[in-house]
Amino acid sequence: AKRLEVLALPIAALVLLELASAMLRVGASSPRQQALIWRALLTARKFVLDAASLPRPEPQPFFSKLPSKEELLLRLEHLSGRALLFFADAQTALFAGTSTSAKECKSVLDELEHRLARLEDWAKCSKDLDQEEDVELRWNLFDGEAHGAHGAHGTCADRWRLRAAWHLERSVRLLPAHIVEARCQRGCSALLNELMMTVSISLSEAAVAVVALAERAQDSDAHQVPSLEALQPANEHLCRAEDLADAAGYKAAAALARASRGHLCGLAADELVQLAPKRGRSGSTLHELLAEDEVEVIQSLCDDDDFPEAGDVMDIIGRLSDLAVSETFAALNSLDPVVESDAATTLSLMASGAIQAAVGRLQTLPPPDLSSEECGRAQLDMLSQALQTLPGEGAGCPSLGGNTLLERQAEILAAQAYLAMTEVHLHLNGLPSGPRSGRQKPSKPSKPSKPSKPQWSLEKGRSALHRAAVKVEHDPVVKLLLVHAHLLGAEVQGQEIGPKKPEHSLEELISASRISVDLNQSEGGSVALQAASRETRVLLLESMRTSLRALCTGKTCNEGWKDLYRFALKLQASQLDELILAYDERHLRNSRASDGG
């Protein structure tokens, strides 16, 4: 009986591994199927651990091809990591193919669960395990999450990515010594390189999961960026991912990991911008804003032995912003855009985004030793560089190659840069041009046919947004940017001179309100997008009240504008659609009156 158990344990483990592998190949499109795969892997782990504790005698010829205990454990760890990544990616096929009905699929799952339950009962009767092994076997796939159509998304998916990296790292450590030695001697091993690349990708996804979990923990306050404590483990994951990809010879993966590390520096700079006081900021130090462990996180991101802990916060923000941009450009320059075209295109987008993020920090917290005009000129120079960095824009930049998703992202980044340029131009136009104080009245342009700088950049941004909307329909990000473009259009109209300019400004706001209402009625989107949508509606209502008040005090004032203004004062931001209906009714009455006249 003992000899039979010694052979049965690895056979049962091997069968369960084959079952899990087969189910992964055909897809796991429901939480029930995912839970069944994970149960099979946990039961296989129990059998493998039990088999490892028993000495295996010389097997009969029929069983001579059974994998060793070490090989079974390696297969188990690798398959567990790949299964968790598969669940998290949510790119699964229909179980059992398209020809199998739902009733037949349910019967197959019922039979598998029945047979698996018998194997689980057998595994429970085997020897007890130590505490660490018992904790591993009790790891819950869903961790109390509701089993539903979206059970593999959100927090669950991030937990799976973190756990997958842990399993895959263990699988590499379990490799036989002769494989590692062969690679060290000859510099090549296809199996080891593939495993190292898999672990590198998993570590990169784990870094994303760490930041995402920290972000979801702060969903109650959508204005907060991920906490600094989450950036340190994410940076460690990316460092290991970069080293493994570089050792395996995958330059593109190593470059992407390096650029992602730069992105973490940008996130740290964003949090410091939010924490820095708006007054007396030049005298603030890190120890006045952060705890000791958070200061250590900033120091690890800067990776500088001469890190000035007592330095000014503005200097630290500038250093982190420089690192975010320089690391991304260093990763981009390390690749050949012809050989690694997809990776080079992605890095170009990341570089442009890093520069635009630095512009946002400069706009939110400008250096105290720079005047408003100097700061605006610096922002325009940086935005021009961001546009030239985009794929297909500047000389030497990689092309998009017909990739729809990359083309959409490039158009969105271009639109953001042009809209930011519009804001800077509007700000510079509002500055006093002479020694006189106070707001200067904008002068009439000498050449009406030539658009002003704000108009030119705004039209370029709108064109980019419309191209992005063609790539992906009903995109909430594009809709929010279109609302922003209409708000800027209203401000551009407000700075120009003309009898119809106030009405044109109101028309821009009405157009923005229509998009905002449509965006509010559509479901989905992240917490940050939903918060941005709410803030946009509040801003639109306030802007329309201001525009209507200007119309009521102007020369073209009539009772229609006054009634609309009184009605707008009674509304809340959630009732923006009612103001649009009132505007349309007024416009319809005026059209009928003009036709009747």
N, C-alpha and C positions, 0 to 999 in steps of 0.2 A: 504493500500500500504506500509506503514511503517513497519507493522508487517511482510508482505511478504518479504521485503528487509532484515529484520533482520534475517530471516531464510534462505534466498537465498544466502547471502554472505558466511556464513560458509559452505553451501552445495557446492557452486561453488569452494571454496578453497579446500575442501576435494576431489572433483572430479579431480581437477588439480594435487593435490598431488598424487592421485592414478595413474593418467596418467603418471606423471614423474617417479613414482616408477616402473610401468609396463615397460616403455621404457628402464629404466636402467637394469631391469632383463633380457630383451632379447638382450640388447647390444646397443651401440651407436657408430657405426663404421665410421661415417662421421661428419664433422663439421656442416652440416645441421641438422642432428639429435640431436647433442649436443646443437646447438642453440635453437632448438625447445623445448628441455627439460628445458633449462634455462629460456626461455620465459614463459613456463608454471609455473615455480617456482616463477618468478617475479610477474606474474599476481596473483598467489595464495597469495603471500605476500601482495599485495595491498588489496585483499579481506579480508585477515585476519586482517590487520591493520584497515580497515574500520569497520569490525565487532567488533573489540575490542573497538571502540569509541562509539558504540551504546549499550544501555542497552537491554539485551535479556529477553523478557518476559517468563512466564511459558509456555513451548512448549506443543503442543498436544502430545498425546501418541505416534503417529507415528514418531515424531521427538525427542523423549526423549533420544535417543541414540546418538545424535549429539555430537561430541567432544566439549569440552569447548574452549574458546578463547585461554587460556593459553596452552592447549594441542595441539591445531592447530599450534600455534607459535613454540612450542617445536619440533613438527614433521617437520615443515618447515625448521627450522635451521639445524636439524640433517640431513634431506634429502638433503639440499643444500650442506652441507659439504661432505656427501658421494658421491654426484654426481660429485663434483669438483675433489675429489680423484679418482673417476672412470675415468673421462676424462683424468686426468694426468697420470694415470698408463698405458694408451694405451693398455689395455688387454681386448679388447672388442670382442663380438661375432657379427655375421652378423645379421642385423636387420630383424625381422619377420621370422627367421628360414631359413633353406636351401631350403625349398620347395617353397618359395615365389620368383617370378621372379622380376627382377629389375623394370619392368614396373608397376607391382602391388605394389611394395614397394613405388614407386614414387607417385602413385595415393593415397595410404594411407597417405603419408606425406602431399600431397596437401590438402586432406580433413581435416587433423588435423590442418594444418596452417590456413585454412579458418575458421574453428570453433574457433580456438584460437584467431584469429583476432577479431571475434565478441565479445568474452569475454574481450579482451583488450580494445575494444571501450567502453564497459560497465564500465570497471574499471576506464577509464579516466573521465567518467562522475560523478564519486563519489566525496566525499569530498577531499579537498586539505590536504596534509600531511606537517609536519614540515620539516625543511631543512635537518636534519640528515636522516630521513626516505626517503626523496626524493633522496638523494645521494646514498643510498643503492639500490634503485630501478633503478638507472641509471648506475649501475656498469656494464661495458661492458665485456662480456665473452672473446672476442678475442682481444680487445683493439687495434684495427687497424691492427692486423696481417692478412695476406692473408689467405683466406679460401682455403686450399688445402689438399692434402692427408696427409701432415705432420703438419697440423694446431695445433694439440694437443701436439706438442713436443716443445722442446726448451724453449723460454721465456714464452710462454703461459702456458705450464705445470707448470713451477715454480710459476707463478702468481696464478694459480689455487690451488696449494698446500698451499700457504700462506693464501689465502682466505678461503680455507677449514678449516684450523685450527681456524680461527676467527669464522666461523659459528658453528663449533662443540663445541668450548668453550662456546659460548652463549647458546647452547642447554643444557649443563650441568647446567649452572646458572639458567635456566628456569625450572629445575626439581621442583616438588612440595616439600614443606618443610617436609612432613611426610615421604617421601622416604629417604631423607638425615638423618632425625632424627632416623629412623628405623635402618639405617646402623650404626650410631654412638652408638646406644644402644645395638644392637645385633651383630654388627661387620660383618654383611653380607647383601648383597643386589645384586642379580644377575643383575638386570637392571642397577643399578648405576655402578657396577664394569665393566660391558660391555661398558657403555658409557665412563667411565674414561679411559679404555684401548683404545677405539677408538680415544679419544682426545689425548692420549699419543702418539699413532702412528702418528697421524696427525701433532702433534708438532714436532716430529722427522723429518718427511718429510718436514715440513716448514723450519727447520734448514738447511736441505740440499738445499732447494730452495733459501734461503737467500744467501748462499755461491755461489751457481751456478749463480744467477743473478749478483753478484759482479764479478764473473769470466768472464761472457759474456760481462760485461761492459768494460773489459780490453782486449777484443779480438784483438784490434789493436796492442797490445804488448804481444805476447804469453809467454814472459819470466816472466811476472808479476804474482804473486800469488794473491788470493783474498785480497782486502784491509782490514785493521784492523777494519774499521768501521763496516764491515759486520759480523765480528766474535762475537761482543757483543750481537746483537739480536739473533744470532744463539745459543750462549751459554745460553741465557735466555730461549729460546724455549726448549733446551735440559734439562735444570734444571727443568722446569715444567713437561716435559715429564717423567723424572726420578722419580719425586715426585708422580705423578699420578699413574704410573705403580707400584711403590712400595706400595702405599696406596691400590691399587686394588689387590695386591697379585701376580702380574706378575713379578717374579724376573728376568726372562730372558730379558724382555723388559727394565726393569730398568738397568740391567747390560749393555745392548747394548747402552743405552743413556749415561751412565757414560763413557763408552769407547769412544763414539763419542765426548764427551767433552774433553777427552784427545787428540783426533785427532785435535781439534781446537787449542789446545796449540802447537801442532806440526806445524800447518799452520802459527801461529804467529811467531814461531821460524824460519820458512823458510823465512818469509818476513824480519825479522831482519838480517838474514844471507845475504840476497840480499842488504839490505840497509847499512850494516856495511861497513865502508871504509876498503880497503885492506891494507892500511898503517896507522900506529898509532892507530890501533883499540883498543889497551889495554887502551887508555885514553878516549875513546868515551863513552858518557853516553846516556841514552834514550832521554833526552831533547835535545841533539845535533842532534839526528836522527829523532825524531817524534814530532808531535804537542801535545799539552796538552791533548786533548781528546783521542788521540791514546795511550798516556801513561796510561790514566785511563783504557783503554781496556786491556792493558797488565796486569795492576794491578788486574783487575777483573778476568782475566783468572788464574793468579797465586793464587788468593784467600788467600792472606797473609797480615795480618795487619802490619807486619814488612817489607813490600816490600821496597827495597832500590831504590828509584827513581833516586838517584844520583850514583847508582852502575854502574859497568862496563858492557858494552853490552854483552861481552862474558859470564859473570856470569848469566845474564838474559837469554841468549840463552840456557845455560846449565840447568838452572832451568826449563825453558819451555820444553826442551827435556826430562828431568827427569820426569816431570809431565805427558807428553804424554805417556811415557812407564809405569810409576807406576799406573796411572789411569786405563790403559787397563789391566794390570796384576791384579789389585784389582778387577776389574769387572769379570775377568776370574776366580779368586779364590773364588768369591762369589757364583759360581754355581756348582752344582753337574754334572760332565760330563756324568754321566749315565742317570740321569733324564732329563737334558736339553742338549741333545747331539748336536743338530743343533746349538743352541746358543753358546755352548762351542767351537764348531769347528770354528764358525765365529769369536769369540773372540781370538782364537789362531792365526788365520790368521791376525787379526788386531794387535795383540801383536808383531808378527814377522815383520809385515810391519812397526810398530812404531820403532822397534830397527833398522831396515835397514835405515829408514829415518834419525835417529840420526847418523848413520854411514856416510850418505851422508853429513850431516851438519859438522861433524868432519873433513871430507875430504876436504870440500870446505873452511872452516874457522877453521883451527887447532888452538888450544891454543898456545900462544907465548912461554909459559914456557915448552913445550914438544918438544923433538927432533923428527925428521922425523921417526926414527926407533921406538921410544916409541909410537908415534901416530899410526904407522902401526900395531904394536902389539896389541894396544887397539882395533883397528878396527877389527882385526882377531878374537879377543875374543868375541866381540859383534856379529859378523857375525855367529860365531859358536853357540852362544846362540839363535840367530834368527832361525837358522836351527833346533835346538833342540825343539824350541817352536812350530814348524809347526805340524799340526795334523798327528798322526801316526809316527812321527819321534822320539820324546823323550819319556822317561818313564812317564806315567801318563797323556800324551796328549790324547785328544779325537780322535776318528777315523773319517774318512770321510763318512763312511756309504753308499758308492756308489753314492753320489751326484756328478753329472758330473761338474756342475759349480764350486762347492767347490774344487773338484779335480783339475780342470784347474787353479784356483787361487792359490792353494797350489804349483802346479808345477811351475807357473810363479814366485812366491815368492822364491822358492828354486833356480830357475835358476838365479834370480837377486842376491841372496846371493852368489852363487858360482862364478858368473861373477865378483862381487865386490871383492871376495877373490882373483881372478886371478889378478885384477888390483893392489891390495895391494902387492901380492907376486912379481909382476913385478917391482913395485916401490922399494920394499926392495932389490930385486936383483940388481937394478941399483945403489943403494947406495954404497959409498966406504966402503970397509971392514976394512981398516987399516988407519993409520994416513996420508997416502998420499992423496993429493987432486987430483981432476980431475976424469974423467970417467974411471972406471976400466973395463978391458976386461973380459967378463965372462969366467970362467974356464970350461973346458970340464968335464962333470960329470963322476965320477968314475965307475958308473954302468949304461951303456947305456940302459939296458933292463928295468930299473926302471924309470917311468916317474917323471919329476920334479914336484914340488908343483904347479907352474902355469899350467902345462899340466894336472895334475890330477884334479884340480878344474875346469878348462875349459871343460874337457870332462864330468864331472858331470853336469855342467851347460847345455851343449849341450844335454845330455840325458834327462834332465828335460824339456827342450824346445821342444824336439821331442815328448815327452809324452803329453805335453800341446797341441801341434799341432794336435795330434790325437783326443783329446777331442772336440775341436772346429776348424773346417776348416776355412781357410782364415782369421785368426785372425790377425789384424794389429799390436797388441801389441806383439804377439809372433814373428811376422816377424821382427819388430824393434829390439827385443832382439836377434834374430838370426844374424842380421847384426852386432850388438855389439859383439856377440861371434866370428864372423869371423874377425872383426877388432882386437880383442884381440888375436886371433889365429895368425894373421899376426905379431903382436908385439912379441908373444912368439917365432915364427920362427926367428924373427930378433935378439933376444937375444941369440940364439943358434949358434953353429959353424958347418959348413958343406958346401960343394960346391953347393948343391942344395937348401940351405935354402932361399936365396933371391927369387928364382923362386917359392918355396912353399909359401912364404909370399905373392907374387903377386897373386898366385892362390886363396889364402884366400880372398884377396881383390876383385878379380873378382867374386867369389861366393857371397860375400856380395853385390856387385853391382847388380848382377842379382836379388836378393831379393828386393833391394831398387827400382829398375826399376819396378818390378812387383807390389810393394806396391804403387808406384806413379801412375800406370795405373788404380788401383782399386779406386772406388769412396767411399765416406763416411769417417767417422772418425772425431774425435773432432778437434778443432783448435790446441790444443797442439800437437796432433799426427801429424797433417799436418806440423806444424812448425818443429817438430823433424825429420820428413822425409826429409824436405828441408835441414836442417842442416847436416843430415847424408850424403846426396848426395855431399854436399860441402866437407865434411871431407873425403869421399871416393875418390873424385877426387884428392885432395891434397895428400892423402896417396899413391895413385897409381903413381902420379908424382914422389914422393920421392922414391918409390920402383923401378920405372923404371930408375931413375937417378942413383941409387945404382947399378943396373944391367949394365948400360952403362959404369960405371967406374970400374967394376969388371973384373975378369979374363975371365969370360964367355961372354964378350961383343961381339956383332956382329951387323951388319947393321939392322937386324930386330928389335932389342931392341931400337936402335937409332931412327928408323923411327916411332916406336910406341910412343916413348917419345916425339918426335916433334909433333906428331898428338895430344897427350894428352895435350900439352901446348896450343893448339889452341882452345880447347873445353871449354864449360861452364858446370856448374853442371847439368843443364837441359839436356845436350847431353851425359849423361853417357852411354846410350844404344849404341851410335856410337862407343865409346871406347871398349865396350864389343864385338861388331861385328868385329872391327879391330883385337882384340886379338884372336878371334875365327878363323879369316882368316889366321893370322900368324901361329896359332897352326895347322891348316889344311895343310898349305903349308909345314911346317916342317914334318908333318906325311907322306905326299906324297913323300917328298924328301928322308926320311929315308926308306920308302918302296921301292922306286926306286933304292936306293943304295944297 
